[in-house]
Amino acid sequence: MNFTPTEEQQLVADMVRGFAEEKIRPNIREWDEAQAFPDEIWRELAELGLLGVVIPEKYSGAGLGYLEYVAVIEELSRVDPSVALSVAAHNSLCAGHIFIAGNEEQKTLYLPKLATGDWIGAWGLTEPEAGSDAAGTRTTARLSSDEREWVLNGAKTFITNGSYAGVAVILAVTDASAGNHGISAFIVEAGTDGFIVGRKEDKLGCRASNTVELILEDCVIPRENLLGELNHGFVDALRVLDSGRISIAAMALGLAQGCLDASVAYAGERHQFGRPIGSFEAIQAKLVTMSSEVQAARQLVLHVSSLKNAGEYVKRQASEAKLYSSEVAVRCAEQAVQIHGGYGFVKDYGVEKFYRDVKLCTIGEGTSEMQRLVISRELTRRG
């Protein structure tokens, strides 16, 4: 199935591309080396409606669909995956979980603040001993003696936006005897006593995207901050992860497209033996393979996004899009560096950063190995 963008979808993509070229590209190296991008960019992203893309207008969101959302993430990633990663975590994980599982009071309270950029959102599932194996979660939540509050204790790691977040969704064990079915989700606001921002990670790539440890030490929150049903948090988290995997698939797609764009341009500019290197069959073969794989990845991403828009069950398709797109992006980044030769190894050319950034795509929101497990289970279950 071929997907031709609607006029509105194309307008969104063009708007984000223009913004990324004007506001982000000139600052990529500075933000990467500083491991941060400034607050004003968040404000501008919010003004464009990019911090609440699929959130309904009644909650101050843009009220768009997933086809528009993946266009946003792709265009940001084509220029700087770091910005796209932070925007994706804010949209699909934190705001997404509250939208999926929150009651009306919670949605009314938190979604407008997230959609307008008043607050940045974070999402806490991963722990030092619980990544792919969520049953290894050690963070706990217990009711206080008067049963009016929840008390959280534990630590979360690799949390995107953690230092800046105004609110975080935290997964914690509420019934230790029930495995994954004893995990609940909670809304924790920044500034809550016992909610501590820990070590900031010094990363290989996506360095401008904030990644930290979050620590909970007798962190007391109101009882009404339980998000969704008790002991249903992990079930809801799986639905959130489906959206998150679409985000990472779109991020990988944009990164791969950025590698292709840079490689095509360089192949036309760089001369060896008296002619552009793009005239050599070896380089042409690399570009053809990159282009074909990017187009195939795009069809997978658009397909799962259209299914998501229609309210379909997309676990397998989200994993397929994430798996294929992320591994295509790795191959494209490697070939982009190779095409650039020695210049691909220095920071003056953007493909060096793409090469560092891309590896996260095969790890975040579930490794490639976990995606293959999810896909195989879904195929078996369907059979």
N, C-alpha and C positions, 0 to 999 in steps of 0.2 A: 504494500500500500504506500503510495506516495503522498506526502503531506505538503500542500502548498499553503503558506501562511496567509491568513486573512489580512485585510488592510490594517486592522487594529494591531494584530500581532507584529506586523512589519513595522508599524509606527513605534511600538514599544522597543523592538530590537534596534531600530535606527536611533532612537532617543538614547538608549543605554550605550550604544557604540559611540555616539558623539560625546557623551559625558565621559566615558572611559578614556577616549583619546585625548580629550582636552584637560580633564581634571586628574586623571590617574597616571597615564603614561609618563608625563614629565617627572613624576615623583617616585617612580618604582624603586630605583636604586637607593634613594635616600631612605624610604620607608623600610626597605629590606634590611639595610645596614643598621638602622635604628631599632628594628624589630617592633615597629608601631606605625600606624597611620593616624593622622590627627582627627580631633573631634569634629572639625568643620566638614570633613568628608561624610561622616555619619549624618550630620544635619542635612547636607545636600542630598544624600541618598534618601533620607526621609521625605524631603520636599518633593522628590520625584516619585514618591509612592513605592519605593523599592524595599521598604522594611515591613510591608504588610501586603505583599503582592496578592496572595490568595485569600486574605482576610476580608470578609464582607464589609461593605461600606458602612453598615450600621455600627461597626466597631472601629470606624475611621480607617479601614483598610482600602486598598485599591479595588477590591472586588473582582479581580481578574482570575483567569484559570491557569492550569498547569502548563499549557503551551506557552503562555506569556511568561510564566515564571521561569521555565527552562531557558527561554530566550534571554531573560535578564542574567541568569547565572552564566550562560554560555558567553555572552558579550563581555561581561566583567572578567571572566576567566581568560578570554582571548588576549586580554591586556595584562591583568594581574590576578592570578588565582588566589592570592592572599585575601584580597578584598572580597572576592566571590565566596571564599570559605566562610568568612565572618558573616556575610549577608545570608548565606545558606543556613548556617547554624541558628541564626536569629529567627529566620522565617520558618524553616521546616521542622526544627527540633523544639525550641522553646515555645514560640508562638503556636506552632503546629500542634504540640501536645495539649496546650491549654484550649485550643480551638476544638480538638478532637474529643477531649475528655472532660473539659471544664463545665461546671454548671453555669447558668445564665449570670449569676452574680459575679463569678470569677471572670467570665468572658468580658463582662461590662467593665470590670475594674482594671483588668490587666491588658487586654488586647489593644485598646486605644493608645495606651502608653507605649506599647511595643510598636504598633503600626506607625505612630507619628515620630518615633525615635526619641521620645522623652526618656525611655528606658531601653537599654540593650539587653537582649536575652541570652541566657546560657542554659545548657542541658547537661545533667550529670547522671550518667549511667556507669561509665567505665571506672574501675578501681584498680589498684596495683595487682590484685589477685583475681579480678573479674573483668575480662574483656569480652572475648567471644563466649566465655562460659559465664553467663549472667547468674547462674545458680551459685557462683562463688561470691556474690555480693555480701559484704561484711557490714556496710553501713546499716544501722538499725534505727527504727522509730518506735517509741513506746509512748503510751498515754501517761500523762502525769497522774499523780495520786487522786486528784479531783476530776480527772478525765476531761478537763477543759482545754488541755494543750498537748501538743506532740513534742517529744524531746528526741532530737536527732543526734547521733554520734557516728563518726566514721570519716572517711576521706574519699574524694573523687579525683581522678587524674585525667590528664589530657583534655581539659575542659576549655573549649573555644569560647572566647569573649569573657572568660571568668573574671579577669581583673576589672573589667568595665561594666559588668552586668548590673542592671538595676534589679533584676529578678532572675532566679534560676529554678528550673524544675529538677528535683532531686529524687532519685529512686532509692528506696530503703526497704529493708526486711521488716515486715510486721508480723509474720508468722514463720518462724525458723523451721518448723516441721513440714512446710508445704513446698519447699523448693521455689521454682519460678512462680508458682501460684501463691506465694506468701510475700510477694513484693508489692509495695504501694508507691504512688507518686505524690510528691508534696511540692507546694509552691513556697519558696523561701526568698524573701526580699533582702537585698543588700542592706547592711547596717544592722541586721538582726544580731543580737548578742550570741556569740558562739559560732557565727558564720564567718570563717576566716579565709582570706585569699593566701594560699601558700606559695610554693616555689613556681616561678615562671620558667617554662621550658626553653632551652636554647636549642633551636631546631635546625635541621638540615635545610628545609624549604618552607614555603608559606610563612616566612618569618615575620611579616607585617601583621599576620593574624595572631591575636593574643591567645596563648595556650598556657594554662596554669593548673595547679592543684588547688582544690577546694577542701577545706577542713571544717568539720562540724564537731564542736565540743560542747555537749549539753546545749545544743541550739534549740531554743524553745520557740515554737510557732503556734498560732491559734489552731484549734481543732478543725475549723472550717477551711484550713489550707490544705487538707487532703484533696488531691486532684483525682477525680474519678472515684470509682468504687474501691473500698478497702480490699487489699490483696489482688487488685486487678491492674496494678500499675505496669507489670511487665507485659501483659496482654496488650494494653494500650501502647506500650513502648514499641512493640513489634509493628504496629500500624504506623507509628511515627517513623520508625526506621525505613519502612517502605518509601515514605516521602523523602527521607534523608538520602536514600540510595538513588532516587531520581535526581536529587540535587547534585550528588557526587558524579553521577553519570553526565549531567549537563556541564559540570565543572571540568571533567576530563575531556569532554567534547570540545569545549571552548579552548582548553589548553592545547589540544591536538590541532585545532584550527589555527591557533596562534603560531604553532611550530611550522605548519604548512605555509602560512602566509609569509613568515620570515624566511623560510627556505626558498620559496619561489622568488622572492625579491632578491635574495642574496645570489641565487643562481644566475640571475640576469645581470647583476652588477659586477660580480667577481670574474675577472679574466685570468685565464692561464693558457699558455701556448698560443696566445694571440686571439683567443675567442672566449665568450662567456662559458663558464663551467656548465651552465644549463644546456649547452649544445652537446654535451657528452652523454652517451647512452647510459653510463653508470649512474649519473645524477638524475637523468630523466626517469630511470627505472625506480629510483627511490621516491621521487616526487609522485609518480603514478600510483605506487603502492600506498603512500601516505594519503593521497587524495581519495582513493577508493575506500580505504578503511575509515576515513573520516566520514564519508558519505554514508557508509553502512552503519556506523555508530549513530549518526544523526537520525536515521530512520528508526532505530531501536529506541532512542530517547523520545522522539516524537510519538511513536506508537504507544509507549507506556504512559506518556503524558496525556494522550487522548483518552486512554482507558481510565486513567485517574479522574479526568474531568467528568467522565460518564458514571463515576461511582463504582467502577468495577473492582474486583479483587485482583491486585496487581503484584502479589508477593514474588511470583516467579519472574514476571516481566521486568520488575524493578531490579531484581538481582541480575538478570541477564543483561540489561542495559548497563548496569553499574560494572559488572565483570568485563564485558566486551569493551566498553568505552574506556575504562581505566587502563586496560592492557594495550589498547590501540594508542592511547596517549603516551604510555611509556615507550612504545616503539617509535612513535613520531618524534618524541623528544630526543631519543638516541640518534635517530637519523638526521634530525636537524643539526645537532652538534657535529655529526660526522660531515655533513654537507658544508658546514662552516669551517671545518678543519681547525687550525690553530685558533682562529677567531671564535670558534664555538666554545673554547675553553676559558675565555676571559670574560670579565663582567661588562665590558663595553657593549657586548651583543646580548640581546635578551634571551637567546636560547640557553645560555648557561643557567639562568634562573629557572626557566621552564624545566630543565633537566633536574634541578634540585627539588622543585615544587611537585613534580609529577608523581613521585613515589607515594605520596600520601593517598593518591586516588586508589591505589590497590590495597590500602590499609584501612582508611577511615570508613566508618559506617559498615564495618565488616570486611575482613580481608577477602582476597580472591578465593582463598581456600574455603572460607565460610560461604561465599556466594555459590560455589559449586555444590556445597552440601545442601544449601537451601533449595537450589534448582533441582537437584536430584530427588530430594524429599517431595517437592511439589509434583514432579513428574510421576513419582511412584504413587503418591496420594491420588492424583488424578486418574492414573491407571487403575 
